[in-house]
Amino acid sequence: MVALVVQVNVKLDERILREVEELVEEGRVRTKREAFEKALLLLLKSYKSPELAERIDSVRKGTERMRGATEAVVEAHEEEDEQL
């Protein structure tokens, strides 16, 4: 699915724009648009990270005493070895 691209007009501090233009000149990003998209994605991720961590913790609660996958695999291999 192709994302719909929309144009947004934003007023920025001139210093920010100069720094973004430097990133383009240095080849760190191809375009100013790419720089702004990456910056906004990082901002969105920073806001979503605590929410995601909270969801992971809620799933993890009560499973602390359960054995991990690695332990289960090792135990299964040990049982197989005993049968041989």
MIDOSE-1310 file (N, C-alpha, C; in nm, 2 decimals, decimal comma, always signed):
residues 84
mval	+0,08/-0,12/+0,00/+0,00/+0,00/+0,00/+0,09/+0,12/+0,00; +0,06/+0,21/-0,09/+0,14/+0,34/-0,10/+0,08/+0,44/-0,01; +0,16/+0,51/+0,07/+0,11/+0,61/+0,16/+0,08/+0,74/+0,08; -0,03/+0,80/+0,13/-0,06/+0,93/+0,07/+0,03/+1,04/+0,12
vvqv	+0,09/+1,12/+0,03/+0,18/+1,22/+0,08/+0,10/+1,35/+0,07; +0,11/+1,43/+0,18/+0,04/+1,56/+0,19/+0,14/+1,66/+0,22; +0,12/+1,78/+0,17/+0,21/+1,89/+0,20/+0,16/+1,97/+0,32; +0,26/+2,00/+0,41/+0,23/+2,07/+0,53/+0,32/+2,19/+0,54
nvkl	+0,27/+2,31/+0,56/+0,35/+2,43/+0,58/+0,37/+2,45/+0,73; +0,50/+2,47/+0,76/+0,54/+2,48/+0,90/+0,64/+2,60/+0,91; +0,62/+2,68/+1,02/+0,71/+2,78/+1,05/+0,82/+2,73/+1,14; +0,94/+2,75/+1,11/+1,05/+2,70/+1,19/+1,15/+2,81/+1,22
deri	+1,22/+2,79/+1,33/+1,33/+2,87/+1,37/+1,43/+2,86/+1,26; +1,49/+2,97/+1,21/+1,58/+2,97/+1,10/+1,71/+2,88/+1,13; +1,75/+2,87/+1,26/+1,86/+2,79/+1,29/+1,84/+2,64/+1,27; +1,71/+2,60/+1,29/+1,68/+2,46/+1,27/+1,69/+2,43/+1,12
lrev	+1,63/+2,52/+1,04/+1,64/+2,50/+0,90/+1,78/+2,49/+0,84; +1,87/+2,58/+0,90/+2,01/+2,58/+0,85/+2,08/+2,45/+0,89; +2,05/+2,40/+1,01/+2,11/+2,27/+1,05/+2,06/+2,16/+0,96; +1,93/+2,16/+0,93/+1,88/+2,05/+0,84/+1,95/+2,06/+0,70
eelv	+1,96/+2,18/+0,66/+2,03/+2,20/+0,53/+2,17/+2,15/+0,53; +2,24/+2,17/+0,64/+2,37/+2,12/+0,66/+2,37/+1,96/+0,65; +2,27/+1,90/+0,71/+2,26/+1,76/+0,71/+2,25/+1,71/+0,56; +2,18/+1,78/+0,48/+2,16/+1,75/+0,34/+2,30/+1,77/+0,27
eegr	+2,36/+1,88/+0,29/+2,49/+1,91/+0,23/+2,59/+1,81/+0,27; +2,59/+1,76/+0,39/+2,69/+1,66/+0,44/+2,66/+1,52/+0,38; +2,54/+1,50/+0,33/+2,50/+1,37/+0,28/+2,44/+1,28/+0,38; +2,41/+1,33/+0,50/+2,35/+1,25/+0,60/+2,21/+1,21/+0,57
vrtk	+2,14/+1,30/+0,50/+2,01/+1,27/+0,45/+2,01/+1,33/+0,30; +1,92/+1,27/+0,22/+1,91/+1,31/+0,08/+1,84/+1,45/+0,06; +1,74/+1,47/+0,14/+1,66/+1,59/+0,12/+1,61/+1,64/+0,26; +1,56/+1,77/+0,26/+1,51/+1,82/+0,38/+1,39/+1,74/+0,42
reaf	+1,31/+1,70/+0,32/+1,19/+1,62/+0,36/+1,23/+1,50/+0,43; +1,33/+1,43/+0,39/+1,37/+1,31/+0,45/+1,42/+1,34/+0,60; +1,49/+1,45/+0,62/+1,53/+1,49/+0,75/+1,41/+1,51/+0,84; +1,31/+1,58/+0,79/+1,19/+1,61/+0,88/+1,11/+1,49/+0,90
ekal	+1,10/+1,40/+0,80/+1,03/+1,27/+0,83/+1,10/+1,19/+0,93; +1,23/+1,18/+0,92/+1,30/+1,10/+1,02/+1,29/+1,16/+1,16; +1,30/+1,29/+1,17/+1,28/+1,36/+1,30/+1,14/+1,33/+1,36; +1,04/+1,34/+1,28/+0,91/+1,32/+1,33/+0,88/+1,18/+1,37
llll	+0,94/+1,08/+1,29/+0,92/+0,94/+1,33/+0,99/+0,91/+1,46; +1,11/+0,97/+1,48/+1,18/+0,96/+1,61/+1,09/+1,02/+1,73; +1,03/+1,13/+1,70/+0,95/+1,19/+1,80/+0,83/+1,10/+1,84; +0,77/+1,05/+1,73/+0,65/+0,96/+1,76/+0,69/+0,84/+1,83
ksyk	+0,81/+0,78/+1,79/+0,86/+0,66/+1,86/+0,89/+0,69/+2,01; +0,94/+0,81/+2,04/+0,98/+0,84/+2,18/+0,85/+0,85/+2,26; +0,74/+0,89/+2,20/+0,61/+0,90/+2,28/+0,55/+0,76/+2,29; +0,57/+0,67/+2,20/+0,51/+0,54/+2,20/+0,59/+0,44/+2,28
spel	+0,72/+0,47/+2,30/+0,81/+0,37/+2,37/+0,76/+0,34/+2,51; +0,73/+0,44/+2,59/+0,68/+0,41/+2,73/+0,55/+0,32/+2,73; +0,46/+0,35/+2,63/+0,34/+0,28/+2,62/+0,37/+0,13/+2,59; +0,46/+0,11/+2,49/+0,50/-0,02/+2,45/+0,56/-0,10/+2,57
aeri	+0,65/-0,03/+2,64/+0,72/-0,09/+2,75/+0,62/-0,13/+2,86; +0,52/-0,05/+2,88/+0,41/-0,08/+2,98/+0,33/-0,20/+2,93; +0,30/-0,21/+2,80/+0,23/-0,33/+2,75/+0,31/-0,46/+2,77; +0,44/-0,45/+2,74/+0,53/-0,56/+2,75/+0,53/-0,61/+2,89
dsvr	+0,55/-0,51/+2,99/+0,55/-0,55/+3,13/+0,42/-0,62/+3,17; +0,31/-0,57/+3,12/+0,18/-0,63/+3,17/+0,17/-0,77/+3,11; +0,23/-0,80/+3,00/+0,22/-0,93/+2,94/+0,32/-1,02/+3,02; +0,43/-0,96/+3,06/+0,54/-1,04/+3,13/+0,50/-1,07/+3,27
kgte	+0,41/-0,99/+3,34/+0,38/-1,02/+3,48/+0,32/-1,16/+3,49; +0,37/-1,22/+3,59/+0,32/-1,36/+3,62/+0,39/-1,47/+3,55; +0,48/-1,43/+3,46/+0,56/-1,53/+3,38/+0,70/-1,54/+3,43; +0,74/-1,46/+3,53/+0,88/-1,46/+3,58/+0,93/-1,59/+3,62
rmrg	+0,84/-1,68/+3,67/+0,88/-1,81/+3,73/+0,88/-1,91/+3,62; +0,82/-1,88/+3,50/+0,82/-1,98/+3,39/+0,96/-1,99/+3,33; +0,99/-2,12/+3,29/+1,12/-2,13/+3,22/+1,12/-2,07/+3,09; +1,24/-2,03/+3,05/+1,25/-1,97/+2,92/+1,26/-2,07/+2,81
atea	+1,25/-2,02/+2,68/+1,26/-2,11/+2,57/+1,39/-2,19/+2,56; +1,50/-2,12/+2,59/+1,63/-2,18/+2,59/+1,64/-2,30/+2,69; +1,59/-2,27/+2,81/+1,59/-2,38/+2,91/+1,50/-2,50/+2,86; +1,39/-2,47/+2,80/+1,30/-2,58/+2,75/+1,37/-2,66/+2,64
vvea	+1,44/-2,59/+2,56/+1,52/-2,66/+2,45/+1,63/-2,75/+2,50; +1,70/-2,69/+2,60/+1,81/-2,76/+2,66/+1,76/-2,89/+2,73; +1,65/-2,87/+2,80/+1,59/-2,98/+2,87/+1,55/-3,09/+2,78; +1,49/-3,05/+2,67/+1,44/-3,15/+2,57/+1,56/-3,23/+2,51
heee	+1,67/-3,16/+2,48/+1,78/-3,22/+2,42/+1,84/-3,32/+2,53; +1,85/-3,28/+2,65/+1,90/-3,37/+2,75/+1,82/-3,50/+2,77; +1,68/-3,48/+2,75/+1,59/-3,60/+2,76/+1,62/-3,69/+2,64; +1,64/-3,63/+2,52/+1,67/-3,71/+2,40/+1,80/-3,79/+2,42
deql	+1,90/-3,72/+2,47/+2,03/-3,78/+2,50/+2,02/-3,90/+2,59; +1,93/-3,88/+2,69/+1,91/-3,99/+2,79/+1,85/-4,11/+2,73; +1,76/-4,09/+2,63/+1,69/-4,20/+2,56/+1,78/-4,28/+2,47; +1,89/-4,21/+2,42/+1,98/-4,28/+2,33/+2,07/-4,37/+2,40
